[in-house]
Amino acid sequence: MVKKIKWLVGIGMIAFGLLGFNLDGQAAEGVGLASQEQLKQFMSTPGEASFYLKNDVHFTGTIEVKGNKTLDLDRHVLSTGTGTADQFKITESNASLTLKNGTIEGGNTQSVGNDGAGVINVANRYLNSTINIDGINHTSEKGGFIRANGSDVHFRGNNTLRNGPFNVRAGNMYFDDGVFDGKTTTRGGQDPNSNGAGGINLSFNGYVANLRKKKDRILEISKEATVKLENTNDYGALEYNNNVGNFDLFTVYGTFQGTSIGSSLRTTAASPPSASINSEGTGRSEIHVKPGSTFTSASTARGASNIYGTLFTFSTGLYVDSPKVFDMRYYGNGNFFYMWPDGNKGYFDVRNMDMAVWAKKDFGIGNPMENGVWQDVGYLTIDSFYNTNAGTITSSNQQIKNNFKINDYSRISNDIRKPKLVIDDLDVSADGSFKLPNSAQIMKGSAHYTVPGNNNVGPVANAKVTLTIDKKQYTTVTNEQGEWTFPYSPTDTESSVHYSVIKGGTKAQLRVEDKDERYDEVKGIIVDDIAPQAEPKLLVVNQGTKEGIGANQIPSDPKKALVSYSDETSANSRITVKYDTLLNDRNDLTQEVGFYPNKLKVSLTDEAGNENIVDVPVLVKDKDTTITDSFIVAENFKYDYYQWKKATVPERRDIVLTQGNVKAYTVNLAANEVTEVPHSSNLLQVTWDPEPWQPKKNLPVTIKLKSSISHINAYLDVNEVKMKVNYYLQGTTTRIYSDLKNKTPKPMQEFESIRPEDSIKTTLDNLRAQNQIEIDTTNYTLTTPNYKVFVDDQEVTGDAVPEKDFTVNYYFNGKTLFQDADDIDFGSSQVAKETDILKYTESTSPAPKLTIVNTIPNEKWQLSARISEPIMNKTKNTKFQGSLVFKDQTLTDAALPIMTQDTLDTPLTTINLGQVLEVHQKSGNLSGKHRGKVEWSLVSGPSF
């Protein structure tokens, strides 16, 4: 869909181009004419008719126009001579002539005051005709375009007139749409009636309107129309060399732009007032600048030759209301508006408009007067002013009322904007002055327009920006966003600057100037912030030497430590050079062999106080060593014997270079260059003695780079690590008990001198065999696997001893078991004749006990008992008459629960059987030894 839409738009544009020459999009209509004979024949035929040119036509003599005629030049050229008869001439009243779409060259060269003047002419005796001009270009160095005093002229489309004496003279002029561009150039005198030979753009009859009585001298510019007028006539009385002369009612809805050497606007229409269209009203001629319109006029001659203002002569009122653009300029030294005292005098009325004024001396150029800017003026009225009287001023703005002096001004405009410079990234003070460092890589910023209150109202686009440093100027132009830059350049150009060669303290100025020459400028100063530069020497010194003036010493004079030094603005004689490194530190620097690229420092300071600290490279060598092309620094080192053995040849090379802190350099003494050689370079050769190698012994190593050779030793040590051993219940960090009775946790054990790469299992087995590690498998059961290994709290796998300290955690499950189950001897007793109780009697031997172990966390045991072998009289082989009782419970041959563990986490319980067992004897027993057997059993669980 996107492609299709774009294709359709393209076709539309092409179609528009094909229709471009006929503005109404229609082909020429009527009868085609191809010669001057046909033109003269058909245009003079009475009635209404339309014609078009079939080709370019040249005619001589008069083309008489009768009736209502339309002639479409259809993009052709209609040319004629310069005689008094070479013209279109309407020869009756109430006729009409429409000319469109083409170019007219030449025509009658009489001045505007002649009744027969113009390439289009209506004599004074014929009234109320209408001339319509649409898309016509007319060029005549010595002749005018239209003279039709008693008729109306309408302009449509784009019309360009380049005439010597005049563009148009008519009863009324209406600009309906399009652009009318008129210029007159003839140097010659004009007069109050606009009848002279000199150039004038648009004019009407002067003084009393002698043709249609108060129906003439109307000039109206519609909203869709633009009228641009230029009059270069600089001859004679400049007050008559106008853009518009002798108007009576001048109304602007669209755009009017008038520029003349003399007075741009002039009229005698209200002299006497009774001659004016407005005689029943103001009695003045009037100019009305309507809301949204553009109205500019300029009278550009300077000095005494231009004394009659930009708006001149009798009783005229200028009414301005809410225009888009209002700009009137007068560069002469007379009154801005010049009125004679006759009649109702001058009137100036402004409504709803910003206002700015320029002093006479500034000729409307540059910025408005400092106290001459007023925002949102509700109204300003100057009533009854004339050449010697400033009139009465009233205004909604008290400052205007008190201070507005129109005749002190060269320009009045509603454009109150002033450019404002903004400088980026520099030190800018409150007054706008800036400090520009000569280390700058760019000076940049922007310019925007401001109105009172410093409110930003938009960028200053396409404006000239000038940077002046000392007497040199650099220029650039702002972009559409108002941005500007002056970049650094190693050589000056028109818009780039070699900042680094500019001396500190040099004065600078930045100025922006728009096309209207409004400007802002700020002053600045160049700040030298570039420190001196230096090239250091490579100092090759002997180990242990002190600073001095001899060879292979750090020089006492710091300048001797430099190849060269300079500053962009200061002479070398003005640069202070000294050591930044203290003397003791300089002497200490030579104590150890090595290359020190940045330990010796030299300070350079220019006149502006900019300091540069330069690193001077120092190569400290053994006094017996001669440096030619290279230098090696290395040191003996210690390394693990087993790690060395298992390493590959490239790995051993890396071990030597890293563990031996090897630094190797190529040296270019002539260029003061030392370049470190990376360990990866093939230039750096490393060798060592071949196997066999001995632990705890030195291994000779040789390092070679170009002509330098260094010998060091690698001590092949045997590294050992520590092992910690813990004994935990499975899934916890709860230690098992080493003493069940006292509930003593089995402590962690630590073993030193464990060799990496040995078998962990073998190491543990050996320690167990030596009883250094004791595993309680009586009261606990080892898990499978028996242990786990941790390094830095992270579990590791594999059986090799790690290369760093590690921990072994054994894990156990608990047990429930009998530790002891003693026999009990109740002693001797008489055969009972009736029931008797036989209890255990303490003796010197320990009391019989039943000891229970329970190491299962969160579980209790339950004890049961039964008579597994009945009590028998072993002498007489008779069964005992009676029973065995455990705490009031009579034991039988069936298991009977008799006791439960009281509390959890009781790993060891001892029951004194003498206190809990009794023999109950009945009658009928025989004398003799009696024996029986009790079976104890345990169960465990969380529910007891």
Helices and strands as residue ranges (DSSP letters): H 2-18, E 31-33, H 36-43, E 48-53, E 57-59, E 62-65, E 68-72, E 77-80, E 87-90, E 96-105, E 120-122, E 130-140, E 146-156, E 159-163, E 166-175, E 178-184, E 200-203, E 218-221, E 225-231, G 238-240, E 244-245, E 249-252, E 255-260, E 265-267, G 273-275, E 285-289, E 294-303, E 311-313, E 316-321, E 325-332, E 337-339, E 346-359, G 360-362, E 373-385, E 392-395, H 398-403, G 406-408, E 409-413, E 418-423, E 427-428, E 434-437, E 442-451, E 455-459, E 464-469, E 472-477, E 483-487, G 499-501, E 507-513, E 519-527, E 533-536, E 539-542, G 558-561, E 562-566, G 572-574, E 576-579, H 583-588, E 594-605, E 611-621, E 630-633, E 637-640, H 641-646, H 649-659, E 663-668, E 673-677, E 685-688, E 697-705, E 708-717, E 721-729, E 737-739, E 744-745, E 749-754, H 760-769, E 780-791, E 794-796, E 806-814, E 816-821, E 836-839, E 849-854, E 860-873, E 878-879, E 882-886, E 889-890, E 896-900, E 908-912, H 913-916, E 917-921, E 930-941
